[in-house]
Amino acid sequence: MNPKRDVVTLSMLALGGPFLATSRIETALIGILLIAVGVYGTVDSLAGLVGRYVRL
């Protein structure tokens, strides 16, 4: 796990919300991209954490 990366991931998730709350399509697309990157980072971090403790 990388603490700096996790902070960036959570920041992207937090910043994506206000962008989604606008009526402009361009701004909403930015919000969607921020959320997508945040979700990807979260899933990747959780998979790495689980992978360290569960050996298949």
PQR file of N, CA, C, O and H, with PARSE charges and radii, in Angstrom:
ATOM      1  N   MET A   1       0.845  -1.186   0.000 -0.4000 1.5000
ATOM      2  CA  MET A   1       0.000   0.000   0.000 -0.0000 2.0000
ATOM      3  C   MET A   1       0.884   1.239   0.000  0.5500 1.7000
ATOM      4  O   MET A   1       1.942   1.280   0.628 -0.5500 1.4000
ATOM      5  N   ASN A   2       0.421   2.225  -0.711 -0.4000 1.5000
ATOM      6  CA  ASN A   2       1.140   3.481  -0.812 -0.0000 2.0000
ATOM      7  C   ASN A   2       0.258   4.586  -0.217  0.5500 1.7000
ATOM      8  O   ASN A   2      -0.744   4.955  -0.830 -0.5500 1.4000
ATOM      9  H   ASN A   2      -0.438   2.192  -1.221  0.4000 1.0000
ATOM     10  N   PRO A   3       0.599   5.118   0.953 -0.5600 1.5000
ATOM     11  CA  PRO A   3      -0.260   6.118   1.599  0.2800 2.0000
ATOM     12  C   PRO A   3      -0.503   7.359   0.739  0.5500 1.7000
ATOM     13  O   PRO A   3      -1.607   7.903   0.744 -0.5500 1.4000
ATOM     14  N   LYS A   4       0.508   7.808   0.006 -0.4000 1.5000
ATOM     15  CA  LYS A   4       0.313   8.990  -0.841 -0.0000 2.0000
ATOM     16  C   LYS A   4      -0.698   8.709  -1.943  0.5500 1.7000
ATOM     17  O   LYS A   4      -1.540   9.551  -2.255 -0.5500 1.4000
ATOM     18  H   LYS A   4       1.405   7.365   0.002  0.4000 1.0000
ATOM     19  N   ARG A   5      -0.610   7.530  -2.524 -0.4000 1.5000
ATOM     20  CA  ARG A   5      -1.554   7.169  -3.578 -0.0000 2.0000
ATOM     21  C   ARG A   5      -2.967   7.056  -3.019  0.5500 1.7000
ATOM     22  O   ARG A   5      -3.929   7.466  -3.669 -0.5500 1.4000
ATOM     23  H   ARG A   5       0.074   6.846  -2.271  0.4000 1.0000
ATOM     24  N   ASP A   6      -3.093   6.506  -1.827 -0.4000 1.5000
ATOM     25  CA  ASP A   6      -4.411   6.377  -1.217 -0.0000 2.0000
ATOM     26  C   ASP A   6      -5.029   7.742  -0.939  0.5500 1.7000
ATOM     27  O   ASP A   6      -6.237   7.915  -1.100 -0.5500 1.4000
ATOM     28  H   ASP A   6      -2.312   6.174  -1.299  0.4000 1.0000
ATOM     29  N   VAL A   7      -4.224   8.702  -0.527 -0.4000 1.5000
ATOM     30  CA  VAL A   7      -4.734  10.055  -0.287 -0.0000 2.0000
ATOM     31  C   VAL A   7      -5.206  10.678  -1.593  0.5500 1.7000
ATOM     32  O   VAL A   7      -6.251  11.328  -1.631 -0.5500 1.4000
ATOM     33  H   VAL A   7      -3.243   8.561  -0.396  0.4000 1.0000
ATOM     34  N   VAL A   8      -4.447  10.483  -2.652 -0.4000 1.5000
ATOM     35  CA  VAL A   8      -4.844  11.019  -3.959 -0.0000 2.0000
ATOM     36  C   VAL A   8      -6.136  10.358  -4.432  0.5500 1.7000
ATOM     37  O   VAL A   8      -7.018  11.024  -4.975 -0.5500 1.4000
ATOM     38  H   VAL A   8      -3.599   9.955  -2.621  0.4000 1.0000
ATOM     39  N   THR A   9      -6.245   9.052  -4.225 -0.4000 1.5000
ATOM     40  CA  THR A   9      -7.452   8.328  -4.626 -0.0000 2.0000
ATOM     41  C   THR A   9      -8.677   8.854  -3.890  0.5500 1.7000
ATOM     42  O   THR A   9      -9.710   9.110  -4.507 -0.5500 1.4000
ATOM     43  H   THR A   9      -5.529   8.511  -3.784  0.4000 1.0000
ATOM     44  N   LEU A  10      -8.568   9.016  -2.585 -0.4000 1.5000
ATOM     45  CA  LEU A  10      -9.700   9.538  -1.809 -0.0000 2.0000
ATOM     46  C   LEU A  10     -10.013  10.979  -2.184  0.5500 1.7000
ATOM     47  O   LEU A  10     -11.177  11.379  -2.190 -0.5500 1.4000
ATOM     48  H   LEU A  10      -7.728   8.808  -2.083  0.4000 1.0000
ATOM     49  N   SER A  11      -8.994  11.753  -2.495 -0.4000 1.5000
ATOM     50  CA  SER A  11      -9.213  13.136  -2.919 -0.0000 2.0000
ATOM     51  C   SER A  11      -9.979  13.181  -4.232  0.5500 1.7000
ATOM     52  O   SER A  11     -10.864  14.019  -4.404 -0.5500 1.4000
ATOM     53  H   SER A  11      -8.048  11.428  -2.490  0.4000 1.0000
ATOM     54  N   MET A  12      -9.652  12.299  -5.150 -0.4000 1.5000
ATOM     55  CA  MET A  12     -10.369  12.269  -6.430 -0.0000 2.0000
ATOM     56  C   MET A  12     -11.831  11.910  -6.225  0.5500 1.7000
ATOM     57  O   MET A  12     -12.713  12.482  -6.866 -0.5500 1.4000
ATOM     58  H   MET A  12      -8.933  11.619  -5.011  0.4000 1.0000
ATOM     59  N   LEU A  13     -12.087  10.964  -5.333 -0.4000 1.5000
ATOM     60  CA  LEU A  13     -13.477  10.612  -5.048 -0.0000 2.0000
ATOM     61  C   LEU A  13     -14.226  11.790  -4.434  0.5500 1.7000
ATOM     62  O   LEU A  13     -15.381  12.042  -4.776 -0.5500 1.4000
ATOM     63  H   LEU A  13     -11.371  10.499  -4.813  0.4000 1.0000
ATOM     64  N   ALA A  14     -13.569  12.506  -3.533 -0.4000 1.5000
ATOM     65  CA  ALA A  14     -14.210  13.650  -2.878 -0.0000 2.0000
ATOM     66  C   ALA A  14     -14.419  14.805  -3.850  0.5500 1.7000
ATOM     67  O   ALA A  14     -15.445  15.483  -3.795 -0.5500 1.4000
ATOM     68  H   ALA A  14     -12.630  12.301  -3.256  0.4000 1.0000
ATOM     69  N   LEU A  15     -13.465  15.031  -4.728 -0.4000 1.5000
ATOM     70  CA  LEU A  15     -13.573  16.144  -5.670 -0.0000 2.0000
ATOM     71  C   LEU A  15     -14.554  15.865  -6.801  0.5500 1.7000
ATOM     72  O   LEU A  15     -15.080  16.799  -7.406 -0.5500 1.4000
ATOM     73  H   LEU A  15     -12.631  14.481  -4.772  0.4000 1.0000
ATOM     74  N   GLY A  16     -14.804  14.610  -7.089 -0.4000 1.5000
ATOM     75  CA  GLY A  16     -15.702  14.274  -8.189 -0.0000 2.0000
ATOM     76  C   GLY A  16     -17.145  14.660  -7.927  0.5500 1.7000
ATOM     77  O   GLY A  16     -17.873  14.995  -8.862 -0.5500 1.4000
ATOM     78  H   GLY A  16     -14.377  13.851  -6.597  0.4000 1.0000
ATOM     79  N   GLY A  17     -17.571  14.620  -6.676 -0.4000 1.5000
ATOM     80  CA  GLY A  17     -18.962  14.920  -6.336 -0.0000 2.0000
ATOM     81  C   GLY A  17     -19.452  16.284  -6.781  0.5500 1.7000
ATOM     82  O   GLY A  17     -20.477  16.365  -7.458 -0.5500 1.4000
ATOM     83  H   GLY A  17     -16.980  14.349  -5.917  0.4000 1.0000
ATOM     84  N   PRO A  18     -18.759  17.362  -6.429 -0.5600 1.5000
ATOM     85  CA  PRO A  18     -19.221  18.686  -6.861  0.2800 2.0000
ATOM     86  C   PRO A  18     -19.258  18.851  -8.379  0.5500 1.7000
ATOM     87  O   PRO A  18     -20.104  19.577  -8.901 -0.5500 1.4000
ATOM     88  N   PHE A  19     -18.357  18.191  -9.083 -0.4000 1.5000
ATOM     89  CA  PHE A  19     -18.379  18.273 -10.543 -0.0000 2.0000
ATOM     90  C   PHE A  19     -19.615  17.592 -11.109  0.5500 1.7000
ATOM     91  O   PHE A  19     -20.153  18.025 -12.128 -0.5500 1.4000
ATOM     92  H   PHE A  19     -17.669  17.602  -8.658  0.4000 1.0000
ATOM     93  N   LEU A  20     -20.067  16.529 -10.455 -0.4000 1.5000
ATOM     94  CA  LEU A  20     -21.259  15.825 -10.924 -0.0000 2.0000
ATOM     95  C   LEU A  20     -22.542  16.597 -10.635  0.5500 1.7000
ATOM     96  O   LEU A  20     -23.569  16.358 -11.269 -0.5500 1.4000
ATOM     97  H   LEU A  20     -19.630  16.177  -9.628  0.4000 1.0000
ATOM     98  N   ALA A  21     -22.484  17.513  -9.690 -0.4000 1.5000
ATOM     99  CA  ALA A  21     -23.683  18.243  -9.277 -0.0000 2.0000
ATOM    100  C   ALA A  21     -24.013  19.421 -10.189  0.5500 1.7000
ATOM    101  O   ALA A  21     -24.964  20.155  -9.920 -0.5500 1.4000
ATOM    102  H   ALA A  21     -21.649  17.708  -9.175  0.4000 1.0000
ATOM    103  N   THR A  22     -23.257  19.613 -11.249 -0.4000 1.5000
ATOM    104  CA  THR A  22     -23.509  20.740 -12.146 -0.0000 2.0000
ATOM    105  C   THR A  22     -24.374  20.307 -13.312  0.5500 1.7000
ATOM    106  O   THR A  22     -24.526  19.115 -13.578 -0.5500 1.4000
ATOM    107  H   THR A  22     -22.485  19.016 -11.468  0.4000 1.0000
ATOM    108  N   SER A  23     -24.937  21.276 -14.003 -0.4000 1.5000
ATOM    109  CA  SER A  23     -25.786  20.969 -15.153 -0.0000 2.0000
ATOM    110  C   SER A  23     -25.009  20.968 -16.469  0.5500 1.7000
ATOM    111  O   SER A  23     -25.525  20.512 -17.489 -0.5500 1.4000
ATOM    112  H   SER A  23     -24.814  22.245 -13.788  0.4000 1.0000
ATOM    113  N   ARG A  24     -23.782  21.470 -16.455 -0.4000 1.5000
ATOM    114  CA  ARG A  24     -22.984  21.488 -17.689 -0.0000 2.0000
ATOM    115  C   ARG A  24     -22.409  20.109 -17.954  0.5500 1.7000
ATOM    116  O   ARG A  24     -21.836  19.483 -17.062 -0.5500 1.4000
ATOM    117  H   ARG A  24     -23.363  21.841 -15.626  0.4000 1.0000
ATOM    118  N   ILE A  25     -22.564  19.640 -19.178 -0.4000 1.5000
ATOM    119  CA  ILE A  25     -22.111  18.298 -19.527 -0.0000 2.0000
ATOM    120  C   ILE A  25     -20.591  18.178 -19.437  0.5500 1.7000
ATOM    121  O   ILE A  25     -20.077  17.133 -19.038 -0.5500 1.4000
ATOM    122  H   ILE A  25     -23.029  20.148 -19.902  0.4000 1.0000
ATOM    123  N   GLU A  26     -19.871  19.232 -19.802 -0.4000 1.5000
ATOM    124  CA  GLU A  26     -18.405  19.174 -19.757 -0.0000 2.0000
ATOM    125  C   GLU A  26     -17.912  18.999 -18.323  0.5500 1.7000
ATOM    126  O   GLU A  26     -16.996  18.220 -18.058 -0.5500 1.4000
ATOM    127  H   GLU A  26     -20.289  20.081 -20.126  0.4000 1.0000
ATOM    128  N   THR A  27     -18.522  19.721 -17.422 -0.4000 1.5000
ATOM    129  CA  THR A  27     -18.120  19.640 -16.018 -0.0000 2.0000
ATOM    130  C   THR A  27     -18.511  18.285 -15.425  0.5500 1.7000
ATOM    131  O   THR A  27     -17.762  17.709 -14.636 -0.5500 1.4000
ATOM    132  H   THR A  27     -19.265  20.354 -17.637  0.4000 1.0000
ATOM    133  N   ALA A  28     -19.673  17.785 -15.805 -0.4000 1.5000
ATOM    134  CA  ALA A  28     -20.103  16.476 -15.322 -0.0000 2.0000
ATOM    135  C   ALA A  28     -19.171  15.375 -15.826  0.5500 1.7000
ATOM    136  O   ALA A  28     -18.902  14.416 -15.102 -0.5500 1.4000
ATOM    137  H   ALA A  28     -20.281  18.253 -16.447  0.4000 1.0000
ATOM    138  N   LEU A  29     -18.680  15.501 -17.046 -0.4000 1.5000
ATOM    139  CA  LEU A  29     -17.739  14.510 -17.574 -0.0000 2.0000
ATOM    140  C   LEU A  29     -16.430  14.509 -16.787  0.5500 1.7000
ATOM    141  O   LEU A  29     -15.840  13.454 -16.559 -0.5500 1.4000
ATOM    142  H   LEU A  29     -18.898  16.280 -17.634  0.4000 1.0000
ATOM    143  N   ILE A  30     -15.984  15.685 -16.378 -0.4000 1.5000
ATOM    144  CA  ILE A  30     -14.789  15.762 -15.533 -0.0000 2.0000
ATOM    145  C   ILE A  30     -15.047  15.027 -14.221  0.5500 1.7000
ATOM    146  O   ILE A  30     -14.189  14.287 -13.739 -0.5500 1.4000
ATOM    147  H   ILE A  30     -16.464  16.542 -16.564  0.4000 1.0000
ATOM    148  N   GLY A  31     -16.226  15.233 -13.648 -0.4000 1.5000
ATOM    149  CA  GLY A  31     -16.587  14.538 -12.413 -0.0000 2.0000
ATOM    150  C   GLY A  31     -16.616  13.032 -12.590  0.5500 1.7000
ATOM    151  O   GLY A  31     -16.164  12.288 -11.719 -0.5500 1.4000
ATOM    152  H   GLY A  31     -16.923  15.834 -14.039  0.4000 1.0000
ATOM    153  N   ILE A  32     -17.147  12.583 -13.719 -0.4000 1.5000
ATOM    154  CA  ILE A  32     -17.195  11.145 -13.997 -0.0000 2.0000
ATOM    155  C   ILE A  32     -15.785  10.573 -14.098  0.5500 1.7000
ATOM    156  O   ILE A  32     -15.511   9.488 -13.585 -0.5500 1.4000
ATOM    157  H   ILE A  32     -17.514  13.187 -14.426  0.4000 1.0000
ATOM    158  N   LEU A  33     -14.897  11.300 -14.757 -0.4000 1.5000
ATOM    159  CA  LEU A  33     -13.508  10.836 -14.866 -0.0000 2.0000
ATOM    160  C   LEU A  33     -12.827  10.779 -13.503  0.5500 1.7000
ATOM    161  O   LEU A  33     -12.103   9.828 -13.207 -0.5500 1.4000
ATOM    162  H   LEU A  33     -15.119  12.181 -15.174  0.4000 1.0000
ATOM    163  N   LEU A  34     -13.057  11.798 -12.670 -0.4000 1.5000
ATOM    164  CA  LEU A  34     -12.464  11.797 -11.329 -0.0000 2.0000
ATOM    165  C   LEU A  34     -12.973  10.619 -10.503  0.5500 1.7000
ATOM    166  O   LEU A  34     -12.197   9.956  -9.815 -0.5500 1.4000
ATOM    167  H   LEU A  34     -13.644  12.571 -12.910  0.4000 1.0000
ATOM    168  N   ILE A  35     -14.267  10.364 -10.573 -0.4000 1.5000
ATOM    169  CA  ILE A  35     -14.850   9.242  -9.840 -0.0000 2.0000
ATOM    170  C   ILE A  35     -14.297   7.917 -10.365  0.5500 1.7000
ATOM    171  O   ILE A  35     -13.973   7.025  -9.581 -0.5500 1.4000
ATOM    172  H   ILE A  35     -14.897  10.903 -11.132  0.4000 1.0000
ATOM    173  N   ALA A  36     -14.189   7.788 -11.685 -0.4000 1.5000
ATOM    174  CA  ALA A  36     -13.686   6.542 -12.273 -0.0000 2.0000
ATOM    175  C   ALA A  36     -12.254   6.256 -11.827  0.5500 1.7000
ATOM    176  O   ALA A  36     -11.928   5.122 -11.475 -0.5500 1.4000
ATOM    177  H   ALA A  36     -14.453   8.512 -12.322  0.4000 1.0000
ATOM    178  N   VAL A  37     -11.409   7.268 -11.841 -0.4000 1.5000
ATOM    179  CA  VAL A  37     -10.020   7.079 -11.407 -0.0000 2.0000
ATOM    180  C   VAL A  37      -9.977   6.767  -9.914  0.5500 1.7000
ATOM    181  O   VAL A  37      -9.188   5.931  -9.473 -0.5500 1.4000
ATOM    182  H   VAL A  37     -11.674   8.189 -12.128  0.4000 1.0000
ATOM    183  N   GLY A  38     -10.821   7.435  -9.141 -0.4000 1.5000
ATOM    184  CA  GLY A  38     -10.874   7.169  -7.704 -0.0000 2.0000
ATOM    185  C   GLY A  38     -11.330   5.756  -7.389  0.5500 1.7000
ATOM    186  O   GLY A  38     -10.771   5.100  -6.510 -0.5500 1.4000
ATOM    187  H   GLY A  38     -11.462   8.114  -9.499  0.4000 1.0000
ATOM    188  N   VAL A  39     -12.340   5.286  -8.102 -0.4000 1.5000
ATOM    189  CA  VAL A  39     -12.833   3.918  -7.887 -0.0000 2.0000
ATOM    190  C   VAL A  39     -11.771   2.908  -8.308  0.5500 1.7000
ATOM    191  O   VAL A  39     -11.548   1.913  -7.619 -0.5500 1.4000
ATOM    192  H   VAL A  39     -12.794   5.819  -8.816  0.4000 1.0000
ATOM    193  N   TYR A  40     -11.117   3.164  -9.438 -0.4000 1.5000
ATOM    194  CA  TYR A  40     -10.049   2.261  -9.884 -0.0000 2.0000
ATOM    195  C   TYR A  40      -8.935   2.182  -8.839  0.5500 1.7000
ATOM    196  O   TYR A  40      -8.458   1.092  -8.522 -0.5500 1.4000
ATOM    197  H   TYR A  40     -11.298   3.972  -9.998  0.4000 1.0000
ATOM    198  N   GLY A  41      -8.525   3.312  -8.314 -0.4000 1.5000
ATOM    199  CA  GLY A  41      -7.471   3.328  -7.302 -0.0000 2.0000
ATOM    200  C   GLY A  41      -7.881   2.614  -6.034  0.5500 1.7000
ATOM    201  O   GLY A  41      -7.073   1.917  -5.420 -0.5500 1.4000
ATOM    202  H   GLY A  41      -8.912   4.198  -8.572  0.4000 1.0000
ATOM    203  N   THR A  42      -9.137   2.784  -5.635 -0.4000 1.5000
ATOM    204  CA  THR A  42      -9.637   2.116  -4.433 -0.0000 2.0000
ATOM    205  C   THR A  42      -9.651   0.603  -4.615  0.5500 1.7000
ATOM    206  O   THR A  42      -9.197  -0.138  -3.743 -0.5500 1.4000
ATOM    207  H   THR A  42      -9.793   3.351  -6.134  0.4000 1.0000
ATOM    208  N   VAL A  43     -10.172   0.152  -5.745 -0.4000 1.5000
ATOM    209  CA  VAL A  43     -10.233  -1.290  -6.011 -0.0000 2.0000
ATOM    210  C   VAL A  43      -8.826  -1.871  -6.102  0.5500 1.7000
ATOM    211  O   VAL A  43      -8.568  -2.961  -5.592 -0.5500 1.4000
ATOM    212  H   VAL A  43     -10.541   0.754  -6.453  0.4000 1.0000
ATOM    213  N   ASP A  44      -7.921  -1.152  -6.746 -0.4000 1.5000
ATOM    214  CA  ASP A  44      -6.543  -1.628  -6.872 -0.0000 2.0000
ATOM    215  C   ASP A  44      -5.865  -1.730  -5.504  0.5500 1.7000
ATOM    216  O   ASP A  44      -5.157  -2.700  -5.234 -0.5500 1.4000
ATOM    217  H   ASP A  44      -8.130  -0.266  -7.160  0.4000 1.0000
ATOM    218  N   SER A  45      -6.077  -0.741  -4.649 -0.4000 1.5000
ATOM    219  CA  SER A  45      -5.488  -0.772  -3.308 -0.0000 2.0000
ATOM    220  C   SER A  45      -6.065  -1.914  -2.474  0.5500 1.7000
ATOM    221  O   SER A  45      -5.331  -2.612  -1.775 -0.5500 1.4000
ATOM    222  H   SER A  45      -6.652   0.047  -4.868  0.4000 1.0000
ATOM    223  N   LEU A  46      -7.378  -2.097  -2.553 -0.4000 1.5000
ATOM    224  CA  LEU A  46      -8.003  -3.188  -1.802 -0.0000 2.0000
ATOM    225  C   LEU A  46      -7.545  -4.549  -2.316  0.5500 1.7000
ATOM    226  O   LEU A  46      -7.333  -5.469  -1.526 -0.5500 1.4000
ATOM    227  H   LEU A  46      -7.973  -1.530  -3.121  0.4000 1.0000
ATOM    228  N   ALA A  47      -7.393  -4.682  -3.619 -0.4000 1.5000
ATOM    229  CA  ALA A  47      -6.919  -5.946  -4.185 -0.0000 2.0000
ATOM    230  C   ALA A  47      -5.491  -6.234  -3.726  0.5500 1.7000
ATOM    231  O   ALA A  47      -5.150  -7.381  -3.437 -0.5500 1.4000
ATOM    232  H   ALA A  47      -7.565  -3.934  -4.260  0.4000 1.0000
ATOM    233  N   GLY A  48      -4.667  -5.205  -3.659 -0.4000 1.5000
ATOM    234  CA  GLY A  48      -3.303  -5.392  -3.168 -0.0000 2.0000
ATOM    235  C   GLY A  48      -3.272  -5.794  -1.713  0.5500 1.7000
ATOM    236  O   GLY A  48      -2.470  -6.635  -1.306 -0.5500 1.4000
ATOM    237  H   GLY A  48      -4.944  -4.274  -3.894  0.4000 1.0000
ATOM    238  N   LEU A  49      -4.149  -5.189  -0.927 -0.4000 1.5000
ATOM    239  CA  LEU A  49      -4.224  -5.515   0.495 -0.0000 2.0000
ATOM    240  C   LEU A  49      -4.693  -6.952   0.703  0.5500 1.7000
ATOM    241  O   LEU A  49      -4.118  -7.694   1.499 -0.5500 1.4000
ATOM    242  H   LEU A  49      -4.800  -4.506  -1.257  0.4000 1.0000
ATOM    243  N   VAL A  50      -5.733  -7.332  -0.014 -0.4000 1.5000
ATOM    244  CA  VAL A  50      -6.250  -8.697   0.100 -0.0000 2.0000
ATOM    245  C   VAL A  50      -5.212  -9.690  -0.415  0.5500 1.7000
ATOM    246  O   VAL A  50      -5.047 -10.770   0.152 -0.5500 1.4000
ATOM    247  H   VAL A  50      -6.201  -6.729  -0.660  0.4000 1.0000
ATOM    248  N   GLY A  51      -4.522  -9.328  -1.478 -0.4000 1.5000
ATOM    249  CA  GLY A  51      -3.512 -10.216  -2.045 -0.0000 2.0000
ATOM    250  C   GLY A  51      -2.362 -10.501  -1.103  0.5500 1.7000
ATOM    251  O   GLY A  51      -1.746 -11.565  -1.174 -0.5500 1.4000
ATOM    252  H   GLY A  51      -4.656  -8.451  -1.939  0.4000 1.0000
ATOM    253  N   ARG A  52      -2.066  -9.560  -0.221 -0.4000 1.5000
ATOM    254  CA  ARG A  52      -0.988  -9.783   0.746 -0.0000 2.0000
ATOM    255  C   ARG A  52      -1.382 -10.781   1.821  0.5500 1.7000
ATOM    256  O   ARG A  52      -0.529 -11.496   2.347 -0.5500 1.4000
ATOM    257  H   ARG A  52      -2.566  -8.696  -0.163  0.4000 1.0000
ATOM    258  N   TYR A  53      -2.661 -10.836   2.150 -0.4000 1.5000
ATOM    259  CA  TYR A  53      -3.112 -11.697   3.240 -0.0000 2.0000
ATOM    260  C   TYR A  53      -3.717 -13.016   2.766  0.5500 1.7000
ATOM    261  O   TYR A  53      -3.766 -13.985   3.523 -0.5500 1.4000
ATOM    262  H   TYR A  53      -3.354 -10.256   1.723  0.4000 1.0000
ATOM    263  N   VAL A  54      -4.168 -13.055   1.537 -0.4000 1.5000
ATOM    264  CA  VAL A  54      -4.777 -14.271   1.008 -0.0000 2.0000
ATOM    265  C   VAL A  54      -3.887 -14.784  -0.118  0.5500 1.7000
ATOM    266  O   VAL A  54      -3.762 -14.152  -1.166 -0.5500 1.4000
ATOM    267  H   VAL A  54      -4.128 -12.268   0.921  0.4000 1.0000
ATOM    268  N   ARG A  55      -3.289 -15.911   0.112 -0.4000 1.5000
ATOM    269  CA  ARG A  55      -2.440 -16.522  -0.916 -0.0000 2.0000
ATOM    270  C   ARG A  55      -3.235 -17.632  -1.587  0.5500 1.7000
ATOM    271  O   ARG A  55      -3.611 -18.615  -0.948 -0.5500 1.4000
ATOM    272  H   ARG A  55      -3.391 -16.424   0.964  0.4000 1.0000
ATOM    273  N   LEU A  56      -3.484 -17.466  -2.869 -0.4000 1.5000
ATOM    274  CA  LEU A  56      -4.251 -18.494  -3.592 -0.0000 2.0000
ATOM    275  C   LEU A  56      -3.322 -19.445  -4.303  0.5500 1.7000
ATOM    276  O   LEU A  56      -3.780 -20.377  -4.965 -0.5500 1.4000
ATOM    277  H   LEU A  56      -3.179 -16.668  -3.387  0.4000 1.0000
TER
END
